Amino acid sequence: MLRALPIRTRRRTVVLAAAVLAAVLVVVLVTAWPGGGGDSDATTVDGNAGAVLYPAGHRPVAPGFTGTTLTGSMLSSSSYRGQVVVLNFWGSWCVPCREEASTLAAVAAKYRPSGVSFLGVDVRDTTASAQAFVNQFHVGYPSVGDPGSVITADFSDVVPIAATPTTLVIDRTGHIAGAVFGTVTYSDLTAILAKVTAKGG
Amino acid sequence: MTDIRAPETDPFDPAAERDDPPRPGPRSPGTGVFGISDWLKWAWRQLTSMRIALVLLFLLALGSVPGSILPQEGTDAPGVQQYFTAHPDLASWLNRLGLFNVFAAPWFAAIYLLLFASLIGCVIPRTFRLAGSARTLPPRAPRHLLRLPRSAEYVTALPPADAAEVAARVLSGHGFRLRRPPAGDGAEGGHWVSAEKGYLREAGNLLFHLALHGVLVSVALGGLFGYKADRLLVQGQTFADTATALDEFHPGRFVTDADLARFTMTLDKFTVSYISSGEQAGQPSSFDARVTYTGQPGTGQTGRVRTSNLDVNKPVSIDGAKVYLIGHGYAPVFKVTDARGQVVYNQATPFIASAGGNFLSEGVVKVQGAQPEQLGFTGVFVPTAVNVNGTLESVFPAADNPVVSLIGYAGNLGMNSGPPQSVYQLDTSAMKRLTANPQLLHPGQSMKLPGGQGTITFTGYVPWISLAITHDPGQLPALICGMAALGGLLLSFMIRRRRVFVRARSGPEGVGTGTGTTVVQVGGLARTDASGGFEAEFATLAAELRSAHERAVPAAQPVPPQPEGE
């Protein structure tokens, strides 16, 4: 019976083939599409995709934390309330962290008079190695130990911290205003800080 | 039901069961005018043929071979670098062919996408065909039933129409699907019943094919929305399941760091027992990794704290992810003081079991913070050390006589700039060796480095475990579909399609009298009846039909039974 309708079956084959090819095309596109993707609200700093500024109103709230510093005292994020804070996630084992250490020290010195506090989160590290790092690079600000990445996990919920180093700039209201994913450069960090420390920033 | 396959659907037609049904359209290139659309159709037919699917499957297997022979970017980046230094010319060619990242290579993607298209293009038409086949009515009763493989003949006093009616009732009672002559066709076509049973076979076949679709979709689901991560955890350590805390993270296409399961886990204690004697001495007899975890990561720790004992193939499920114990080893603890007397290193350092056997493990210690020069050590941890002709061997995997053997280096570790390094390799190109011979240390022993470079102490050792954290949303659907496919396959193997036809004609002596006898012919056939079963079923059915016909005849008109024909 259907032998008499070859056109119909042929059309059916073509439709089926087209549907399957379309499905394959979707899979190809999906596979070829670059993964991840940044926050569309954030703007980059000086065209550097690793350095972003979050516009006011789209700044995620920085999670609070408490921890033990490398020198053994307790430190709580609440004692930094009302200040601009640069939070640097680092580890003594991390090559780019060693590369950026002197840059961070220089920016910290420059912005200390402006009331900007620097604070480190020492990720997957031990006190002995971290303290050696601090001594070697003359890091003048405290660091909270985060051997289990527990503090980092909290921050990862609001900003995509994929690796160390990551540097966050927290504004006076406790919101994350900017971030540098990867090694900081002097110009990126100072550009973000200039915006955040400006009046009303 | 229209069908891809042109001939009228007949499940008894062997072609219906073929994998490669003949399809309409031009057979092959080279016959007559062959346009672009014909080429495309020809290519499509080729692609969806079982033969090409098998070829693609074979290519897929073949293509993954270099992935297991050569070091791969994703899993062994340092290995790739080593290969490049060892064979620079060959490596650049291999790299051009994508052989260092096989599973992301375009040609590999081409194979599996073609295979995917081939399978779908092959399975979808079959699904339609089977669905059609499962819904068809049995064919009209053949004219000569006695020619069928099984047949019986007897006479009854019932008129042909009534006899057919009774037969239909009996067959229907046995779960047969019936087909009767259309109304008004009685005089010409005679009185007959076509009955067919065993449609579950087609249902099974259909289930198998639908389940195959399900398996394909599940696998795709797992690839797009699943992830796999690894983490090495030293006893006493804690980690939060976040990107920075993972050693390896292989997310699916639609997975980001934010999709990781939310938990924090601590390894409280890991014990492994070994068989101490006999042929299997040194084989592990049991593993027990006691972990504490909370489903709420972060400092809040508001989640309920739970403990679990991980064992091989006994994962713990947390927030949609499964955490598997996949390996273990020793992490010797070292304390290093530098030339100034400062403690610059004090931690458990995971060593990896080497080919030496019995958990003879190798590792490196990198002391970046040592001043004035950085220090590095390559080490071997021997759990049960025995001196065999001057070389140290491990004779048992448990730490019964632990010893470390260290070679010290001083200089530049190469960690102040450049690409990230493997924690298991020491780049000694800018360092000088401190001692000619390896130094042996027992737990608690120290070694003074020459030239006042400092001291290293082997303070003890702790076990470590490696964990695989996986999330595969396609796993359960794939399992269900796989089981359904198996069930469908069993159904289609175990159930036979079988047909029974009944024809009732007025007997020769009854012609014209109106009250004479009716000849009833019963015929039956089954597909793949070789192993029997249908023969007995048919005999029972024929006997039942006959007795039903006898019972239906009014008592006043008994009809003597006639011998059965064959």
Chai-1 contact restraints between the chains, C-beta under 6 A:
chainA,res_idxA,chainB,res_idxB,connection_type,confidence,min_distance_angstrom,max_distance_angstrom,comment,restraint_id
A,M1,B,E8,contact,1.0,0.0,6.0,A-B,restraint_1
A,L2,B,A6,contact,1.0,0.0,6.0,A-B,restraint_2
A,R3,B,A6,contact,1.0,0.0,6.0,A-B,restraint_3
A,P6,B,P24,contact,1.0,0.0,6.0,A-B,restraint_4
A,T9,B,P24,contact,1.0,0.0,6.0,A-B,restraint_5
A,R10,B,G25,contact,1.0,0.0,6.0,A-B,restraint_6
A,A17,B,W44,contact,1.0,0.0,6.0,A-B,restraint_7
A,V20,B,A117,contact,1.0,0.0,6.0,A-B,restraint_8
A,V20,B,I120,contact,1.0,0.0,6.0,A-B,restraint_9
A,V20,B,G121,contact,1.0,0.0,6.0,A-B,restraint_10
A,V24,B,L113,contact,1.0,0.0,6.0,A-B,restraint_11
A,V24,B,A117,contact,1.0,0.0,6.0,A-B,restraint_12
A,V30,B,R253,contact,1.0,0.0,6.0,A-B,restraint_13
A,F65,B,T299,contact,1.0,0.0,6.0,A-B,restraint_14
A,V95,B,M415,contact,1.0,0.0,6.0,A-B,restraint_15
A,V95,B,P420,contact,1.0,0.0,6.0,A-B,restraint_16
A,R98,B,N416,contact,1.0,0.0,6.0,A-B,restraint_17
A,E99,B,S417,contact,1.0,0.0,6.0,A-B,restraint_18
A,V123,B,T244,contact,1.0,0.0,6.0,A-B,restraint_19
A,T126,B,Q347,contact,1.0,0.0,6.0,A-B,restraint_20
A,A128,B,V343,contact,1.0,0.0,6.0,A-B,restraint_21
A,A128,B,Y345,contact,1.0,0.0,6.0,A-B,restraint_22
A,A128,B,N346,contact,1.0,0.0,6.0,A-B,restraint_23
A,S129,B,Y345,contact,1.0,0.0,6.0,A-B,restraint_24
A,S129,B,G369,contact,1.0,0.0,6.0,A-B,restraint_25
A,A132,B,V344,contact,1.0,0.0,6.0,A-B,restraint_26
A,A132,B,G369,contact,1.0,0.0,6.0,A-B,restraint_27
A,F133,B,G369,contact,1.0,0.0,6.0,A-B,restraint_28
A,Q136,B,G369,contact,1.0,0.0,6.0,A-B,restraint_29
A,G148,B,T238,contact,1.0,0.0,6.0,A-B,restraint_30
A,G148,B,F239,contact,1.0,0.0,6.0,A-B,restraint_31
A,G148,B,A240,contact,1.0,0.0,6.0,A-B,restraint_32
A,S149,B,A240,contact,1.0,0.0,6.0,A-B,restraint_33
A,S149,B,T242,contact,1.0,0.0,6.0,A-B,restraint_34
A,S149,B,T244,contact,1.0,0.0,6.0,A-B,restraint_35
A,S149,B,A245,contact,1.0,0.0,6.0,A-B,restraint_36
A,V150,B,A240,contact,1.0,0.0,6.0,A-B,restraint_37
A,V150,B,T264,contact,1.0,0.0,6.0,A-B,restraint_38
A,V150,B,G298,contact,1.0,0.0,6.0,A-B,restraint_39
A,V150,B,T299,contact,1.0,0.0,6.0,A-B,restraint_40
A,T152,B,T242,contact,1.0,0.0,6.0,A-B,restraint_41
A,T152,B,T244,contact,1.0,0.0,6.0,A-B,restraint_42
A,A153,B,A240,contact,1.0,0.0,6.0,A-B,restraint_43
A,A153,B,T242,contact,1.0,0.0,6.0,A-B,restraint_44
A,A153,B,P297,contact,1.0,0.0,6.0,A-B,restraint_45
A,A153,B,G298,contact,1.0,0.0,6.0,A-B,restraint_46
A,D154,B,G298,contact,1.0,0.0,6.0,A-B,restraint_47
A,S156,B,T242,contact,1.0,0.0,6.0,A-B,restraint_48
A,P160,B,D257,contact,1.0,0.0,6.0,A-B,restraint_49
A,A162,B,A243,contact,1.0,0.0,6.0,A-B,restraint_50
A,A162,B,D257,contact,1.0,0.0,6.0,A-B,restraint_51
A,A163,B,T244,contact,1.0,0.0,6.0,A-B,restraint_52
